[in-house]
Amino acid sequence: MEDHISEMTLEDFEEVASVWEEAELWPHVGEDRDWFERALARNPTCALVWREEGKILGTVIGAWDGLRGWIYHLAVLKGRRNRGLGGALLAAAEVRLWELGVRQINLMVYEENGFAESFYLRRGYERSPVNVLRKGLPGADR
Ligand SMILES: CC(C)(COP(=O)(O)OP(=O)(O)OC[C@H]1O[C@@H](n2cnc3c(N)ncnc32)[C@H](O)[C@@H]1OP(=O)(O)O)[C@@H](O)C(=O)NCCC(=O)NCCS
């Protein structure tokens, strides 16, 4: 299975974005091609795709901000779910983050996404007592 996992590249942007769109994870504020380039430049080993016969079926972005590891944009094409791809991508991103020195991973799940929350809970994640606050900076309404 791991043979299908490789690092995301800049050339993958359109295909990866369409996987995120189908999964309703994208677009988010500021997540354009420049954002994608910066994300890959900062996390070259932890942004991963699942590819079969040249087609991207799933994605995950592991990110290391120097303090904590984060998981973003775990998504699998609808027709390819429930075959272990999501779990394998998550596990691979965790290994890559661990190799960088990360010892705790955070991730955010929309309140209404109970399915994803239970998916993560079955994989060792715990609910945290922390609320996520946010603020748009100039340009956030673009
Ligand atoms: C979350 C997601 C990435 C999982 O991908 P996947 O390839 O299906 O993952 P896996 O095959 O490894 O695991 C799927 C699990 O869901 C379970 N499942 C599948 N369909 C189910 C259903 N209808 N009801 C309950 N459980 C179901 C499977 O049995 C499996 O259980 P397990 O956790 O005990 O292994 C995928 O559902 C997805 O892309 N969702 C939309 C995007 C999203 O919400 N991402 C998370 C953002 S925080």
The ligand as an SDF file (V2000), in Angstrom:
LIG
                    3D

 48 50  0  0  0  0  0  0  0  0999 V2000
  -12.0500   10.8650    6.2890 C   0  0  0  0  0  0  0  0  0  0  0  0
  -11.6010   10.1950    4.9900 C   0  0  0  0  0  0  0  0  0  0  0  0
  -10.3000   10.8430    4.5270 C   0  0  0  0  0  0  0  0  0  0  0  0
  -11.3590    8.7070    5.2310 C   0  0  0  0  0  0  0  0  0  0  0  0
  -10.8310    8.1410    4.0450 O   0  0  0  0  0  0  0  0  0  0  0  0
  -10.9590    6.5600    3.7430 P   0  0  0  0  0  0  0  0  0  0  0  0
  -10.0360    6.2440    2.6510 O   0  0  0  0  0  0  0  0  0  0  0  0
  -12.3690    6.1700    3.5570 O   0  0  0  0  0  0  0  0  0  0  0  0
  -10.4200    5.9710    5.1270 O   0  0  0  0  0  0  0  0  0  0  0  0
  -10.2260    4.4480    5.5560 P   0  0  0  0  0  0  0  0  0  0  0  0
  -10.6820    3.5440    4.4640 O   0  0  0  0  0  0  0  0  0  0  0  0
   -8.8350    4.3120    6.0540 O   0  0  0  0  0  0  0  0  0  0  0  0
  -11.1950    4.3380    6.7990 O   0  0  0  0  0  0  0  0  0  0  0  0
  -12.5690    4.5690    6.6730 C   0  0  0  0  0  0  0  0  0  0  0  0
  -13.2690    4.1570    7.9650 C   0  0  0  0  0  0  0  0  0  0  0  0
  -14.6320    4.5900    7.8630 O   0  0  0  0  0  0  0  0  0  0  0  0
  -15.4880    3.4740    8.0730 C   0  0  0  0  0  0  0  0  0  0  0  0
  -16.7240    3.6990    7.3030 N   0  0  0  0  0  0  0  0  0  0  0  0
  -16.8320    3.8070    5.9770 C   0  0  0  0  0  0  0  0  0  0  0  0
  -18.1200    4.0530    5.6360 N   0  0  0  0  0  0  0  0  0  0  0  0
  -18.8190    4.1280    6.7850 C   0  0  0  0  0  0  0  0  0  0  0  0
  -20.1600    4.3910    7.1130 C   0  0  0  0  0  0  0  0  0  0  0  0
  -21.0870    4.5820    6.1670 N   0  0  0  0  0  0  0  0  0  0  0  0
  -20.5170    4.4320    8.4110 N   0  0  0  0  0  0  0  0  0  0  0  0
  -19.5880    4.2410    9.3850 C   0  0  0  0  0  0  0  0  0  0  0  0
  -18.2890    3.9870    9.1320 N   0  0  0  0  0  0  0  0  0  0  0  0
  -17.9080    3.9330    7.8630 C   0  0  0  0  0  0  0  0  0  0  0  0
  -14.6920    2.3150    7.6060 C   0  0  0  0  0  0  0  0  0  0  0  0
  -15.1790    1.1060    8.1460 O   0  0  0  0  0  0  0  0  0  0  0  0
  -13.3140    2.6560    8.1620 C   0  0  0  0  0  0  0  0  0  0  0  0
  -13.3460    2.3630    9.5500 O   0  0  0  0  0  0  0  0  0  0  0  0
  -12.0510    2.2590   10.4790 P   0  0  0  0  0  0  0  0  0  0  0  0
  -11.7750    3.6710   10.9310 O   0  0  0  0  0  0  0  0  0  0  0  0
  -12.4700    1.3790   11.6200 O   0  0  0  0  0  0  0  0  0  0  0  0
  -10.9430    1.7000    9.6520 O   0  0  0  0  0  0  0  0  0  0  0  0
  -12.6870   10.3220    3.8810 C   0  0  0  0  0  0  0  0  0  0  0  0
  -13.9220    9.8840    4.4250 O   0  0  0  0  0  0  0  0  0  0  0  0
  -12.8660   11.7250    3.3390 C   0  0  0  0  0  0  0  0  0  0  0  0
  -12.1860   12.1390    2.4080 O   0  0  0  0  0  0  0  0  0  0  0  0
  -13.8110   12.4920    3.9220 N   0  0  0  0  0  0  0  0  0  0  0  0
  -14.0950   13.8530    3.4490 C   0  0  0  0  0  0  0  0  0  0  0  0
  -12.9990   14.8040    3.8570 C   0  0  0  0  0  0  0  0  0  0  0  0
  -12.8800   14.9080    5.3520 C   0  0  0  0  0  0  0  0  0  0  0  0
  -13.8550   15.0190    6.0820 O   0  0  0  0  0  0  0  0  0  0  0  0
  -11.6030   14.8890    5.8090 N   0  0  0  0  0  0  0  0  0  0  0  0
  -11.2880   15.0890    7.1860 C   0  0  0  0  0  0  0  0  0  0  0  0
  -11.0820   16.5560    7.3910 C   0  0  0  0  0  0  0  0  0  0  0  0
  -10.8230   16.9550    9.0740 S   0  0  0  0  0  0  0  0  0  0  0  0
  1  2  1  0
  2  3  1  0
  2  4  1  0
  2 36  1  0
  4  5  1  0
  5  6  1  0
  6  7  2  0
  6  8  1  0
  6  9  1  0
  9 10  1  0
 10 11  2  0
 10 12  1  0
 10 13  1  0
 13 14  1  0
 14 15  1  0
 15 16  1  0
 15 30  1  0
 16 17  1  0
 17 18  1  0
 17 28  1  0
 18 19  1  0
 18 27  1  0
 19 20  2  0
 20 21  1  0
 21 22  1  0
 21 27  2  0
 22 23  1  0
 22 24  2  0
 24 25  1  0
 25 26  2  0
 26 27  1  0
 28 29  1  0
 28 30  1  0
 30 31  1  0
 31 32  1  0
 32 33  2  0
 32 34  1  0
 32 35  1  0
 36 37  1  0
 36 38  1  0
 38 39  2  0
 38 40  1  0
 40 41  1  0
 41 42  1  0
 42 43  1  0
 43 44  2  0
 43 45  1  0
 45 46  1  0
 46 47  1  0
 47 48  1  0
M  END
$$$$
